[in-house]
Amino acid sequence: MTGVQPCFHCGEPVPPGSHFAVDIDGISQPMCCPGCRAVASLIADSGMGSFYRQRTAYSEKPANDTPLATPDEYLLYDDPTLRAQYCRRESAASEHASLLLGGVTCAACTWLIEQTLLRETGVQDAQVNLQQQRLSVRYDPQQLQPSRVFALLESLGYSARPFQASAQREQLEQEYRTDLRRVAVAGIGMMQVGMFGIALHAGDLQGIATEHQTLLRTVSLLVASFVVGYSAKPFFVTAWRHLRQGALVMDLPVALAIGLAFIASVWATVTGSGEVYFDSVVMFTFFLLLGRFFEKRVRRRHAIACRDAESHLPLAVLVQQPDGHWRRQSRRQVQPGDTVRVRAGEVIAVDGTVATGSSAVREDTFNGEHVPRAVAPGDAVFAGTLNLEGSIDLYVDQLYENSRLAALQNSVDRAQRAKPALARMADRLSAWFVGAILVITALTGLVWSQIAPDQVLWICLAVLVVSCPCALALATPAALTAAASALRAQGVIVHGENAIEALAHAQRVVFDKTGTLTQGKLRLETVSACGEVNDAFLTELATALQQHSNHPIAHAFTGTAITGISEPRYITGAGIEASWNGQRYRMGSERFCRELAPTLPSAPNNELYWVALCSSDQPLAWFGLSDPLRPEAAEVVAAARSAGMSLALLTGDSSSAGARLGRELGFDFVGTGLSPEDKMQQVRAWQEAGEVVMAVGDGLNDAPLLGLANASFAVASATDLARAQADFVVDDDNLNAVIRSLAKARQCVGIIRQNFVWALSYNGLGIPLAALGYIPPWAAALGMSFSSLIVVMNSLRLNRAQR
């Protein structure tokens, strides 16, 4: 920028005639405002002027609507209830706090923050994670309170807010560690007892000395006892808990098989007669625990991610007090009628109405669109949206529980509750299966008690072991795991429990528009000049003006820019105004530009997003922007149609862009201007008509839809909540992965059918033979392992096909 001196701290132009200079390392450096001068003075006076030599970018300009922070402003964060959400007490003299930082741009910023905090009395350690923008600080709570840390960070020019720790998250972490230990113990036990079991089975065939057999059985007993008592404990607890309520679950035959096999093996070891099955007991325990561990890990990840929508809201907000002063309060303490201040760049914490100020609010949380909405006094704004441009004061309309964001999360919860119908049906079938196993075992025991009472225990145990649905239980998860592994190699992460099977049977695919079929960012498509000035110069002029704007539109102008722009002034919700060669120029909305150039014609059409450019004496041009289609979008839609699927486009965009895109790609159904509830209602209607629906989306507004669909995809740029609700997450940012996943899912279902045929054939043949006494328990255990191995090897063909 020619002729205008930049602020040494933030880089913004120094207003003519201002005197805010600060002496840094012996040189007087210009500052643009009192806030920058105060921050720079603090840094220089602390002996850390070298920060300015190390930084790679200008620092963030302090907010001008509030004075520099004092510890009193942050006393709210010392409240024990609020403090517990982001602090962890380690001992009487040590507490750990986690904070999210704003304005940290380079390693020099991390150095400045860490060195400043480490000089503070009571701070024991301070570390900044530049990638995650997170500060971890450990201090003595008897010497220092969190409010002082917030005040120091604010005085350095960085924004800070608590990183919310959750008691539920801590509980999930503890359960995860416990489950991992159970699996590890069972795995180690399986390896040890397996070696002894091989020796014992070989001894049964070739002969073994009695003392050697007793030694091997005794050592196996000690190891298996620990595995059964610790790792297998959940099976017995779950079976007993449900049995007391009169419910039969799959854990019951599992517990019976493990318990009876273990007791029989203990008896055989003590008496020196009969067979031992310690190897089968620990192996069965390990494989079952391993499968459940991976299942719980997916659910744990979902449970954590589903809270992200509300956790992104600030814990505290600036609230105007009756005496007119502003004070920070907990978001949960804000009441309807309060006045709340939201600065530029902050997430809005409440539903409210703009009282003073104007800005632009990005609302892709709800409508999926990345073009922000200009707001002024009287306009409504919603919790969870981002205030982009200027500071605004809001009248609070309602509590968070009644907010639009809370309603959206409730929609997600309802979608989640609506999905497990298949799981409930599986529970009913498993109860019948368990009952049938118990009846067959009891009848077998009754018959053999009349024929050969000394053989009852071993024959009943053989029936339980043979009927233990190892191969049947592995038929689906083994294939699903192999398919998930193959998809992971293709850049698709599988989350959903029955997602692959549901995907294979999908009949209709529903696409979101913005960020899914399109790239989710604006691009300059065309220039419509209003006079004789050539398009290249107009684009360079527009690029130069947009360099002084923080509006998302500015990202569409990245080419060459003319020089000499002076006196830039950004008008919130309207556009940018500046001087060049002694003439005033404006770029922005039609109303804003028409004030300077009354003869500005209307925008050419409504197919694009149009931005006007004018000078003080004439209109110059309209710039047409669009959200470009992904390169592979047309190919993906065509492939889905070739796969025999119906195509639907459901978008929150109410412009004509959605209908035009639907026509271009040949969608069977196009819905525009839809809310999340509208999308859910449409998908639910298709499901009630008997269709299996798969959905592809990216935004928070798509999360309820993704949760309701039978199978769902979130593209790589999706929000955390959308990724949590989706059954598949595409990590390579290519929609072709959706079609590859569909083909792999259909192949997987074919493998599952083959597995079921084998498993049912094995059980159908093995149970009668065991009940007739033709299969001893040791052979039943080997047969069970062999049957399971066949199922696993058949399922691994999915991976081999991928390679």
Secondary structure as GFF3:
##gff-version 3
##sequence-region A 1 803
A	DSSP	beta_strand	22	24	.	.	.	ID=ss1
A	DSSP	beta_strand	27	29	.	.	.	ID=ss2
A	DSSP	alpha_helix	34	45	.	.	.	ID=ss3
A	DSSP	alpha_helix	51	54	.	.	.	ID=ss4
A	DSSP	three_ten_helix	71	78	.	.	.	ID=ss5
A	DSSP	alpha_helix	80	83	.	.	.	ID=ss6
A	DSSP	beta_strand	87	91	.	.	.	ID=ss7
A	DSSP	beta_strand	94	102	.	.	.	ID=ss8
A	DSSP	alpha_helix	107	118	.	.	.	ID=ss9
A	DSSP	beta_strand	123	129	.	.	.	ID=ss10
A	DSSP	beta_strand	134	139	.	.	.	ID=ss11
A	DSSP	alpha_helix	146	155	.	.	.	ID=ss12
A	DSSP	beta_strand	159	162	.	.	.	ID=ss13
A	DSSP	alpha_helix	167	206	.	.	.	ID=ss14
A	DSSP	alpha_helix	210	226	.	.	.	ID=ss15
A	DSSP	pi_helix	227	231	.	.	.	ID=ss16
A	DSSP	alpha_helix	233	244	.	.	.	ID=ss17
A	DSSP	alpha_helix	251	271	.	.	.	ID=ss18
A	DSSP	alpha_helix	278	305	.	.	.	ID=ss19
A	DSSP	alpha_helix	308	311	.	.	.	ID=ss20
A	DSSP	beta_strand	316	320	.	.	.	ID=ss21
A	DSSP	beta_strand	326	330	.	.	.	ID=ss22
A	DSSP	three_ten_helix	331	333	.	.	.	ID=ss23
A	DSSP	beta_strand	339	342	.	.	.	ID=ss24
A	DSSP	beta_strand	351	356	.	.	.	ID=ss25
A	DSSP	beta_strand	359	362	.	.	.	ID=ss26
A	DSSP	alpha_helix	364	367	.	.	.	ID=ss27
A	DSSP	beta_strand	373	375	.	.	.	ID=ss28
A	DSSP	beta_strand	380	381	.	.	.	ID=ss29
A	DSSP	beta_strand	386	387	.	.	.	ID=ss30
A	DSSP	beta_strand	392	398	.	.	.	ID=ss31
A	DSSP	three_ten_helix	400	402	.	.	.	ID=ss32
A	DSSP	alpha_helix	404	418	.	.	.	ID=ss33
A	DSSP	alpha_helix	421	451	.	.	.	ID=ss34
A	DSSP	three_ten_helix	453	455	.	.	.	ID=ss35
A	DSSP	alpha_helix	456	467	.	.	.	ID=ss36
A	DSSP	alpha_helix	470	489	.	.	.	ID=ss37
A	DSSP	beta_strand	492	494	.	.	.	ID=ss38
A	DSSP	alpha_helix	499	504	.	.	.	ID=ss39
A	DSSP	beta_strand	508	511	.	.	.	ID=ss40
A	DSSP	pi_helix	513	517	.	.	.	ID=ss41
A	DSSP	beta_strand	523	529	.	.	.	ID=ss42
A	DSSP	alpha_helix	535	546	.	.	.	ID=ss43
A	DSSP	three_ten_helix	552	556	.	.	.	ID=ss44
A	DSSP	beta_strand	566	571	.	.	.	ID=ss45
A	DSSP	beta_strand	575	580	.	.	.	ID=ss46
A	DSSP	beta_strand	583	588	.	.	.	ID=ss47
A	DSSP	alpha_helix	590	596	.	.	.	ID=ss48
A	DSSP	beta_strand	609	615	.	.	.	ID=ss49
A	DSSP	beta_strand	619	626	.	.	.	ID=ss50
A	DSSP	alpha_helix	633	642	.	.	.	ID=ss51
A	DSSP	beta_strand	646	650	.	.	.	ID=ss52
A	DSSP	alpha_helix	656	665	.	.	.	ID=ss53
A	DSSP	beta_strand	669	671	.	.	.	ID=ss54
A	DSSP	alpha_helix	676	688	.	.	.	ID=ss55
A	DSSP	beta_strand	693	697	.	.	.	ID=ss56
A	DSSP	three_ten_helix	700	702	.	.	.	ID=ss57
A	DSSP	alpha_helix	703	708	.	.	.	ID=ss58
A	DSSP	beta_strand	711	714	.	.	.	ID=ss59
A	DSSP	alpha_helix	720	725	.	.	.	ID=ss60
A	DSSP	beta_strand	728	730	.	.	.	ID=ss61
A	DSSP	alpha_helix	736	771	.	.	.	ID=ss62
A	DSSP	alpha_helix	777	795	.	.	.	ID=ss63
A	DSSP	alpha_helix	797	802	.	.	.	ID=ss64
###
